[in-house]
Amino acid sequence: MEAPATNHEVRIPGLTQTDEDGLYEIRLESLGGLGAHLAGKMLAEAAVLRMGLNGAHFSSYGSEKKGSPIKSFVRLTTADRELRTSAPVERPFVVAIFLDTLLKAPGILSGLRPGGMVIVNTTMSPQEVREALGYEYDTVACLDATSIALEQKSRVNTAMLGAVAAMVPFLDVARVRDVLAATFERKHPSIIESNLSTFDRGATEITVDRRDTAPEGQTVVGTSPALGYLNAPIGGVVANPANTVAKNLSGSRVGYLPVFHQEQCIHCGLCDMVCPDNCLAWDIIKEADGTWYTQLRGIDYHYCKGCQACVETCPTQAMTKEREIPGFAEERRVPLDWSPRVVDGARYREPDTADIKLS
């Protein structure tokens, strides 16, 4: 995606930072389902087709499903420069984090340049974000994009798009807004107004903390393949069978989680039948006469990806969908009991509501 080249040097007001090749690079860190790919596409389209810059956009993701990690890359430069690289953005000037649960992801600030900025969708303050990241320099900007999207009946990506457009000094917020309107006019004209309102709020409801420029950039965090042609096992051999015992699925949640209300629960087990990740913790209650029954204790959020299947299935509203705030899952987590528990299947009985033991 390139604007026509010119024979003279082009200067863009506000474009004071570029890398060695004259590029300004932005990386959007997100999860599938939050719309980071579309946000990056609209940002690049506005810069190239409405502002006369040269630019490129593409995204990197694995399986195309909700909750999978995704990175969206935007490169911008003046119209007199050619843009030929299509490599991932490793040393950005801007990192926009679409969900604050990603703050604990390794390398979330990988390669951030001195004088750069971090934009986060969170309910936390910039100081709290700095503490979570261990980052005391440059600019940190926070906005509650999730709440804005909920109130406007839209999505997180348009709020984050507004924030990025407002924070990057050489971008024209009005031009980006025009591209947003044109994009939804082509695809979903009924939701143009709600998304424009979301964009406007994202561009204005930002809390910014600016500090001294970092003395050096963040280290580029890279990973090398575990196997290559020199050490790959014989074809068809599963040398390391997979399992999910140690897998933390909390990073797949997109801002919401199920909350268990024990006083409403009848322990029917319908939630357990639909849970795809076995994240519900159960007790075995043994009676003096040798009979036993099961009772739900809570949710092990370590294995919960926030699919809300339990919420949709529960007949008594003992499971509710609620906004995830930092620290909530850690405080309310009920770890699964992996110890062996032997019972006589013939002595099982259904629990009566009257003898449900609440803790």
C-alpha angles and dihedrals in degrees: 000000000000137000118224113285121240134206096236134060112270120213122201117202109244095017096117098136124066135147128244090286095047093257131138109208131198128188123198114203113200150129127256112274098037095089101241093143092056092044091054091047093052092046092053092043092054093049095048106034100031104029103034098240127135113243150152136207135189138146136227121214141141121220111010099238140115113280098021116129115260134182121197119198129204124184122187134181141156120290093250093063127079118229112209107152122098098176120125116275104258100165108038130176090212130038113187113193112201096196129028094222084074090065089088094050112116112256096008089146093038111159097355107167126232110272091026129132138231119211116193135188100221146120089231125100121249089254091055090048090051090052091049091050098036087231120139103167141073124007129332119183125186134192134166095238093163094058091044090053092048093050093046093041092237136101139283095246096070092051091049090046089056091049094050092046091051096045100047102080100214097048119100107228092200092054092050089049090053091054090049090053093047092049094053092040089062096045112020112011092170093068100043095106096048091050093046089052089049090050092049093050092047090053094051109028095072128129109208130195115188121190140164118308114265113255089231139005127265117272115263106245112210135171127214123213112265091221132041138162091285098053107022113130122244111290116270094021118122099210096174114030112213126240138168100223093106098028116117109212096178091100089066094064114105101209101300136079137179116259120206119222106195096192090063097046123108092183093234093150097228090125091054091052092058100036107110095198107044092238099145116104117218133189125213109224113203120198129208092253092059097257121125142188138184128252128190113240102181146281129308098217091191087079099031116106094183099247091149093219089133091052093052092047103043110107096200103043090248086138118056132180111239139170113266114234124189113280096011096106092047092051096045099038115126107198119227115251107236095178117115113260117190119204137165107249091206091061096056117121135179112258119247116228088236095060099044106128112222120200 
